[in-house]
Amino acid sequence: MSNTVEVELTQYEINLLLEYAYPFDEEKEQLLQYKDMRGVHTIKIDCYYLPLLIGDLVYSAKKINSEKILNEFDMLCVLLENAENNI
């Protein structure tokens, strides 16, 4: 079993994770590489940290008033949960 999962993220989703989640160093470095690059990027996330990122988004969502951003959080969480379920 692999210790990482590959997730395809848009530039916007990457920026959401950087702003509202608390990625650990290795994941943060990867996300920062693609922060300003348009398109879809394949990111490798350690299986241990994947549910933590989801939890961070859920925690941050409690402080967000924008329905648009909450919907984007929801879609991103579903994407990450699907990746988690395919481990």
C-alpha positions in Angstrom: 0.0 0.0 0.0 1.3 3.4 -1.0 1.8 6.1 1.7 0.6 8.8 -0.7 -2.4 9.5 -2.8 -2.4 11.6 -6.0 -5.1 14.3 -6.1 -5.8 16.6 -9.1 -6.4 20.1 -7.9 -7.0 23.4 -9.7 -5.0 26.5 -8.8 -8.0 27.8 -7.0 -8.4 24.6 -4.9 -4.7 24.8 -4.1 -5.1 28.4 -2.9 -8.1 27.4 -0.7 -5.9 24.7 1.0 -3.1 27.2 1.5 -5.4 29.8 3.0 -7.9 27.7 5.0 -6.2 24.4 5.8 -2.9 23.9 7.6 -0.8 21.7 5.4 2.3 20.1 6.8 5.7 21.1 5.4 5.9 18.5 2.6 2.4 19.2 1.3 2.7 22.9 1.8 5.9 23.0 -0.3 4.1 21.1 -3.2 1.1 23.4 -2.9 3.3 26.5 -3.0 4.9 25.3 -6.2 1.6 25.5 -8.0 0.1 28.4 -6.1 0.5 30.9 -9.0 0.2 28.3 -11.9 -3.1 28.1 -13.7 -4.6 24.7 -14.6 -5.0 21.4 -12.9 -2.1 20.0 -11.0 -1.4 16.5 -9.6 -0.4 16.8 -5.9 0.8 13.9 -3.8 -0.6 13.9 -0.3 0.5 11.6 2.5 -2.4 9.3 3.4 -1.9 10.3 7.1 -2.4 14.0 6.3 -5.4 13.7 4.0 -8.1 13.5 6.7 -6.3 16.2 8.6 -6.6 18.6 5.6 -10.3 17.7 5.4 -10.8 18.4 9.1 -9.0 21.7 8.7 -11.4 22.8 5.9 -14.4 21.7 8.0 -13.1 23.7 11.0 -12.4 26.8 8.8 -15.9 26.5 7.2 -17.5 27.3 10.6 -16.0 30.8 10.4 -17.0 31.5 6.7 -20.1 33.4 5.9 -19.9 33.3 2.1 -22.1 30.6 0.7 -20.0 30.6 -2.5 -16.8 29.7 -0.5 -18.7 27.2 1.6 -19.9 25.4 -1.6 -16.3 25.4 -2.9 -15.1 23.9 0.5 -17.8 21.3 0.1 -16.7 20.3 -3.4 -13.0 20.3 -2.3 -13.8 18.1 0.7 -15.7 15.6 -1.5 -12.7 15.5 -3.9 -10.3 14.8 -0.9 -12.7 12.3 0.6 -13.0 10.4 -2.7 -9.2 10.3 -2.8 -9.1 9.0 0.8 -11.7 6.3 -0.1 -9.6 5.1 -3.0 -6.5 4.5 -0.9 
